[in-house]
Amino acid sequence: MIDIHSHILPNIDDGAKNLEESLVLAQFAVDNGITHSVLTPHIHEGRYENDLDNIKQSFIEFKKALMKHNINLKIAFSAEVRISYQMLEMITAQKIPFLGQYKDNKLLLLEMPHSHILPGSENLIDWLTQHHIRPIIVHPERNKEMMADYDKVIPLLRKGCLLQLTAASIAGKFGKQCLDFSKYLIKKNWVNYIATDAHNLQYRPPDMKQCLPNLIKWVGQEQANLLVQDNAWKIVSNHFN
């Protein structure tokens, strides 16, 4: 399985706190069937002031540690970017690592606030589209405004946004409301990718398998394979060549 959203890099955001924890998470991922993982630290103005340079350096060091400890997880790096006007400046300055390519567009993991859809989001998405950048909205199923009104996701889809759900949401780990919204989005065929959003072993482990029973029940094995592996490989395979 291919994980395109995880916070395994050590001491760079609210994910793994140190190298030891990072290595444990990486081994857990391998043991649970993840072969390739894109490490995506937060870029969040005023909270996690990461950029391409320090993420790349952390990635290089972690890749050496994986080899030293014989952990057979193939890794690449990108970022989960909190929606803000600062991100436009960072994109212009080439300070954001993109996830991959979709047709002629670069792909960006775009995070909304958990509570609501930020006013002006559609204008920002228009700017990204004009610059040949296609947003992947991460964990929309956990956004309270969208959970309260499923139709709130439709304008984002009309703008060309892709959707990435969290495996634990589909497994019911974030509660029934989140589970129900996940099921709705998946059965509508609006979901493009599923990822772990792994932060730690206790609450958000790098576990894709947990979503498979519900996923297969809702849409069948073939569609499940697309969501946990094939779709992701199409957009990130270049990172692993």
C-alpha positions as CSV (number, residue, x, y, z in Angstrom):
1,M,0.0,0.0,0.0
2,I,1.0,3.6,-0.7
3,D,0.7,6.2,2.1
4,I,0.8,9.8,0.7
5,H,0.2,11.7,4.0
6,S,2.2,11.0,7.2
7,H,4.0,12.9,9.9
8,I,6.8,10.4,10.6
9,L,9.8,12.8,10.2
10,P,11.2,13.4,13.7
11,N,10.9,16.7,15.6
12,I,9.6,18.8,12.8
13,D,5.8,19.2,13.7
14,D,3.3,17.5,15.9
15,G,4.2,14.0,14.6
16,A,7.1,11.9,15.7
17,K,8.9,13.6,18.6
18,N,12.4,12.1,18.0
19,L,14.3,9.7,15.8
20,E,13.5,6.7,17.9
21,E,9.8,7.3,17.6
22,S,10.1,7.9,13.9
23,L,11.8,4.5,13.4
24,V,9.1,2.7,15.4
25,L,6.5,4.3,13.2
26,A,8.3,3.4,10.0
27,Q,8.6,-0.3,11.1
28,F,5.0,-0.3,12.1
29,A,4.1,0.9,8.6
30,V,6.1,-1.9,7.0
31,D,4.6,-4.5,9.3
32,N,1.1,-3.4,8.3
33,G,1.6,-3.6,4.5
34,I,2.8,-0.1,3.6
35,T,5.6,-0.3,1.1
36,H,6.0,3.4,0.1
37,S,5.3,6.4,2.3
38,V,5.4,10.1,1.5
39,L,6.4,12.1,4.6
40,T,4.4,15.3,4.7
41,P,5.2,17.6,7.7
42,H,2.9,20.5,8.3
43,I,3.6,23.9,6.8
44,H,1.4,26.1,9.0
45,E,2.0,29.8,9.4
46,G,2.8,30.8,13.0
47,R,2.9,27.2,14.2
48,Y,5.1,25.0,12.0
49,E,7.4,27.2,10.0
50,N,8.7,24.5,7.7
51,D,9.7,24.8,4.1
52,L,11.3,22.9,1.3
53,D,14.9,23.3,2.7
54,N,14.5,22.1,6.2
55,I,12.0,19.3,5.2
56,K,14.5,18.0,2.7
57,Q,17.4,18.1,5.2
58,S,15.3,16.2,7.8
59,F,14.3,13.7,5.1
60,I,17.9,13.0,4.0
61,E,18.9,12.3,7.6
62,F,15.9,10.1,8.2
63,K,16.5,8.1,5.1
64,K,20.1,7.3,6.3
65,A,18.6,6.2,9.6
66,L,16.2,3.8,7.9
67,M,19.0,2.2,6.0
68,K,21.2,1.9,9.1
69,H,18.4,0.1,11.0
70,N,17.4,-2.0,8.0
71,I,13.8,-0.8,7.8
72,N,12.6,-1.5,4.3
73,L,10.2,1.5,3.9
74,K,10.7,3.4,0.7
75,I,10.2,7.1,1.4
76,A,9.7,10.4,-0.3
77,F,8.8,13.8,1.0
78,S,6.3,16.6,0.4
79,A,4.2,18.7,2.9
80,E,0.7,19.2,4.3
81,V,0.1,22.9,3.8
82,R,-2.4,24.8,5.9
83,I,-4.5,27.2,3.8
84,S,-3.3,30.8,4.1
85,Y,-2.1,33.7,2.0
86,Q,1.4,33.1,3.1
87,M,1.5,29.9,1.1
88,L,1.1,31.9,-2.1
89,E,4.3,33.7,-1.4
90,M,6.0,30.4,-0.5
91,I,4.9,28.8,-3.8
92,T,6.1,31.8,-5.8
93,A,9.5,31.5,-3.9
94,Q,9.6,27.7,-4.7
95,K,9.7,26.9,-0.9
96,I,6.9,24.3,-0.9
97,P,7.6,20.6,-2.0
98,F,4.7,19.3,-4.1
99,L,3.3,15.9,-3.8
100,G,3.4,14.9,-7.4
101,Q,1.8,15.4,-10.8
102,Y,-1.8,15.0,-12.0
103,K,-2.0,15.4,-15.8
104,D,-0.4,18.9,-16.3
105,N,-0.8,20.1,-12.7
106,K,1.4,19.9,-9.7
107,L,-0.4,18.4,-6.6
108,L,-0.6,20.1,-3.2
109,L,-1.9,18.6,0.1
110,L,-4.1,21.4,1.3
111,E,-5.4,21.5,4.9
112,M,-8.5,23.4,5.9
113,P,-9.1,24.4,9.6
114,H,-10.8,21.5,11.4
115,S,-13.7,23.8,12.4
116,H,-14.8,25.4,9.2
117,I,-14.1,26.4,5.6
118,L,-12.0,29.5,5.7
119,P,-13.7,32.5,3.9
120,G,-11.8,33.2,0.7
121,S,-10.9,29.6,0.2
122,E,-12.4,29.4,-3.3
123,N,-10.4,32.5,-4.4
124,L,-7.2,30.9,-3.2
125,I,-8.0,27.7,-5.0
126,D,-8.6,29.7,-8.1
127,W,-5.2,31.2,-7.8
128,L,-3.6,27.7,-7.4
129,T,-5.5,26.5,-10.5
130,Q,-4.3,29.4,-12.5
131,H,-0.8,28.5,-11.6
132,H,-1.3,24.8,-12.6
133,I,-1.5,23.6,-9.1
134,R,-4.3,21.2,-8.1
135,P,-5.2,21.0,-4.4
136,I,-5.9,17.7,-2.7
137,I,-8.1,18.6,0.3
138,V,-6.9,16.4,3.2
139,H,-9.3,14.8,5.7
140,P,-12.5,16.8,4.6
141,E,-14.5,14.1,6.5
142,R,-13.1,15.6,9.8
143,N,-14.0,19.2,9.0
144,K,-16.9,20.2,11.3
145,E,-18.6,22.5,8.8
146,M,-18.6,19.9,6.1
147,M,-19.7,17.2,8.5
148,A,-22.7,19.3,9.4
149,D,-23.6,20.0,5.8
150,Y,-22.4,17.5,3.2
151,D,-23.1,19.9,0.3
152,K,-20.3,22.2,1.6
153,V,-17.8,19.9,-0.2
154,I,-19.5,20.4,-3.6
155,P,-18.0,23.9,-4.5
156,L,-14.5,22.5,-3.7
157,L,-15.1,19.6,-6.1
158,R,-16.4,22.0,-8.8
159,K,-13.2,24.0,-8.5
160,G,-11.3,20.8,-9.3
161,C,-10.1,19.8,-5.9
162,L,-9.3,16.2,-5.2
163,L,-10.1,14.5,-1.8
164,Q,-8.0,12.5,0.5
165,L,-9.6,10.7,3.5
166,T,-8.0,9.3,6.6
167,A,-7.9,5.5,7.0
168,A,-8.9,5.8,10.7
169,S,-12.0,7.8,9.8
170,I,-13.2,5.0,7.5
171,A,-12.5,2.5,10.3
172,G,-14.7,4.5,12.7
173,K,-11.9,5.8,15.0
174,F,-13.1,9.4,14.8
175,G,-16.7,8.7,15.7
176,K,-19.9,7.9,13.9
177,Q,-20.5,11.4,12.3
178,C,-17.1,11.2,10.7
179,L,-17.6,7.6,9.6
180,D,-21.0,8.4,8.1
181,F,-19.5,11.3,6.1
182,S,-16.6,9.2,4.9
183,K,-19.1,6.5,3.7
184,Y,-21.1,9.2,1.9
185,L,-18.1,10.6,0.1
186,I,-16.7,7.2,-0.9
187,K,-20.0,5.9,-2.2
188,K,-20.5,9.1,-4.2
189,N,-17.1,8.3,-5.8
190,W,-15.7,11.7,-4.8
191,V,-12.7,10.3,-3.0
192,N,-9.4,10.0,-4.8
193,Y,-7.0,8.8,-2.1
194,I,-6.8,7.3,1.4
195,A,-3.8,7.9,3.6
196,T,-2.9,7.4,7.3
197,D,-2.1,11.0,8.4
198,A,0.1,9.1,10.9
199,H,1.3,11.0,13.9
200,N,2.0,8.4,16.6
201,L,1.2,4.8,17.6
202,Q,-1.4,5.6,20.2
203,Y,-4.0,7.7,18.3
204,R,-3.0,7.9,14.6
205,P,-0.7,5.0,13.6
206,P,0.5,4.4,10.0
207,D,-2.2,1.8,9.5
208,M,-3.9,1.5,6.2
209,K,-5.3,-2.0,6.8
210,Q,-7.8,-0.7,9.4
211,C,-9.9,0.9,6.7
212,L,-10.2,-2.1,4.3
213,P,-13.1,-4.0,5.9
214,N,-15.5,-1.0,5.6
215,L,-14.0,0.1,2.3
216,I,-14.5,-3.3,0.7
217,K,-18.0,-3.6,2.1
218,W,-18.9,-0.2,0.6
219,V,-17.3,-0.2,-2.8
220,G,-15.7,-3.6,-3.4
221,Q,-12.1,-4.9,-3.5
222,E,-11.2,-3.3,-6.9
223,Q,-12.2,0.2,-5.9
224,A,-10.5,-0.3,-2.5
225,N,-7.2,-1.1,-4.2
226,L,-7.5,2.0,-6.3
227,L,-8.0,4.2,-3.1
228,V,-5.2,2.7,-1.0
229,Q,-2.6,2.0,-3.7
230,D,-3.1,2.4,-7.4
231,N,-4.3,6.1,-7.5
232,A,-1.5,7.1,-5.2
233,W,1.1,5.4,-7.2
234,K,0.1,7.2,-10.3
235,I,0.9,10.6,-8.8
236,V,4.0,9.8,-6.6
237,S,5.8,7.0,-8.5
238,N,8.4,9.5,-9.9
239,H,9.6,10.2,-6.3
240,F,10.7,6.6,-6.0
241,N,12.5,6.1,-9.3
